[in-house]
Amino acid sequence: MKRNNNKLTFRKILTLYSLGIILVMLAINFTSLSSLKNNYFSFNMHLTDLSQVHNLYVEIDELYSHIDNYTLSGDHDYLEKYNHKLKNVIKKIEDHMERTTDNEIYYKYYDAKNMIATFSSRSDAIIRNHDVQMEQIYIDELLSELERLKSYIQEELQSIITLKLNVVSSIYSNLKGVILDKEGQTFLYTLIITIVCFTIAYLFSQQLSKPIHQLVIQLKKVAKGNYDTTEVKIRGRGELQTLIDCFNYMMVKLRKQMELINEKAVMQKKLQQEEIKNLEMANSLKQSQLNYLQSQINPHFLFNTLNSIGTLADIEDAKQTKMMLESLSELLRYNLKKINDIVTLEDEFNIIKNYIYIQMIRFGNKIQYNIHMDESVKDFMVPSMILQPFVENAMIHGLEQKEGKGHLTVEIKDESDHINILIKDDGIGMTQEQAESLLKYEDEIILNKNYTKGMGVCNVVKRLVLYFGENIVSIESGIAKGTSTTIKIPKESL
């Protein structure tokens, strides 16, 4: 395989091309933004100043209101508010006078400051007269004069607002002009850059399209299983030439590998056929042996055998095997009880734990589970084998057939007037109609040999209804939504 020594690769070309476009766009944006930024800051500063003058206009009203309220109520809180507000107003006017560069506005601020000083002195006179309990008619006359003075001050501030509005309007018009100019420039630059980019992209694609087209034709032939394709003869630049060389080298190696795979496949097929025959024979032999053992077995022999195997597992330190045998032994011994036996909920719960332990050995980490029983209900008596069929149905028919991992929940809770038992899985589920058919417990359903999925559940439902009455069991399910079974056992019937 030849090696490509071209220094200017496609990656370098694309990098330089992208950097050039980015730098040009950054330069355009920087010049546009810097001009807009200066105009915006000027506009924002004057607009803020205008808002502050308007606030002064409002605060003059508040000064008069505090004096008026004091003369009416005599509350010294209004005097404190008046003095605090007066200081703030004077301070703000002095700040505006220091910042302004317009002589006309400056002298209007100066006049407003002087009138505020007069306003302050007349306010002080009103306060003194009120404190010496001068007749209200004289105080009202002084308040009228103070109100007129307030109007003069506000008229002066209004004239300042008008002047500043003219300045703001002028700046805004200038800002609009700048924005329109920059918008036109940006559109023009964008159009030029777009044309240049399309031109470069077209020239660049011409160097890529022909070699890639030839390469695609050969790859399609390979995808259809034709491994006798000819080598790609056309030359490319940079990484493209490396890709063509690699493809040609790969085709040579692939043809050799396919020849070896075909030879191995023929041999493997023969071996698989022989292995299948051997497995079929071994399975037939095991089935015959199992049938023979099943015909010979009885409960006493079965438990003795399981105990012997458990002892052997203990000797061989096979702890998990011993635990599984003990769980199986407990499960079988429990299942061989009479169907009408009455047991504690603790017995039912323990046999469920044994059953789940055995199934977890089978399923591994495919199924996760969570089981819980309140200690206060463990001694309540119930019919035997009312939980295992529901758990078995959830694991075998719900979770085993689910793709991926599943989860099983078994909860036995002590409610105020009943015991609530929940068996829930997130398996493949069933239709609600199928779930409700399990609650009908007709004999023809239970005895139907082709209906093995719900036979045990129907049997348990019938026993629970006979023992506790109707509406004890409810089942909710949906396709791909799992199944939730709830058993409510009334305490008064226990």
C-alpha positions, 0 to 999 in steps of 0.5 A: 500500500502506497503512502501519501506524502502530500503536505497540504491535506484536506483537513489543513485546507478546511481548517485554514478556510474555516479560520479565514471565514471566522476571522473576517466575520469577527472583524465585521462584527467587531467594527459594527458592535463597537460603533453601536456600543458607543451610541447605545451607551450614550442613549442609555445614559441620557435615558437614565438621566431623564428618568431621574429628573422625572423622579425628582418631579414626583418627589417634589409632590411628596415634599408638599404632601408631607407638609400638608399631612403634618398640618392636618395630623400633627404627626412628627413622622411626616416631618422626619420624612420631609427632612429626609426627602428634602436632603435627597432632592437637594443632593440629586439636583447638585449631582445633576448640576455636576454632570451636565454639560449643557449650560441651559440645563445647568441654569434651570437646575440652578433655578430649581435649587434656589426655588427648593431653598425658598420652598424649604424656608416657607415650609419651616414657617408653616411648621413654626406657625402650626407649632404655636397653634396659629389659626388654620385659615392662615396656615391654609393660606401659607400652604396655598403659597407653598403649593404654587411654589411647588408648581413653579419648581415642577414647571422648571423640572418639566422644562428640563425633561423637555430639553433632555427628551430632545437630546434623547430623541436626537441620539435615538435618531442617530442610533437608528441611522447607525443601525440601518447603515450597519445592517446594510453593510452587514448584508453586503458583507454577508452576500460577498462572503456567501458568494466567495464561500460557494465558489471555494466550496464548488472548486473544493467539491470538484476535487472530492466528488470524482474519487468519492464517486468511484469509491462509492461504486466499488463499495456498493458492489462490496455491500451486495456481496461482490468481493471480486471488484476491481481496484480504484484507479483514480487519484485523490488528494491528501486523506482521500488518496490514503482512503483509496489506497486503504480500500484497495488493500482491504479488498485484497485482504478481504478476498483472502479472508472470505476464502478462509471463511468459506472453508471454515463454514463448510467444516463447521456446518458438518460439525454442527450437524454431528453435534445436533445429532449427539445432543438429540440422542443425549436428550432422549436418553435423559428424558427416558431416565427422568420419566423412569425416575418420576415414576419411581419417586414419592415424597418421603424418598424425594425429601431424603434424597434432597437432604442427602444432596444438601449434605453432600453440597455442604461437605463440598462447600457448595453453599449456593447449591445447598441453599437452593436445595433447602429452598426447593425442599421447603417449597415442595414440602409446602406444596404437598400440604392439603389445599385446605390447610390454614397457615400464617402469612409468615409461612406464605411470605417465607415460601415466596422468598424460597421460590424467588431465590430458586428463580433468581438462580435461574434468571441471574440479574435479569430480574430485580425484586423487592419483598416486604411484610409488616411484622404486625401481620405475620401471625394472621391465618390465611389459606395456603398457596395463595401468593405463589401462583401470582408471583409465579405468573409474574415471573414466568409469564410477565418478566421472563418474556420481557426484553432487558431487565425487569422488576418484581415487588411483593408487599404485605402491609397492615392497613386499618381494617384489612391486610393489603397484599401487592404483587407487581411486575413491569413485564410484558403485561396483558390486555385488561380484558385478559386480566379480568378473565382471570377473576371469573374463576369458572370451572371451564377456565380452570379445567381448560388444559390449553389455558395454563397461563392463568390456571393457578391464578383462577384457582387461587381467586376461587379459593379466596372468594369462597373463604373471604367473599367477593371483590377480594382480588383486583388485577390491573394490566396493559400491554408492555405496562406490566401487571399489578395484583392487589389482594385485600383481606378483611381483618374481621374475617380472620 
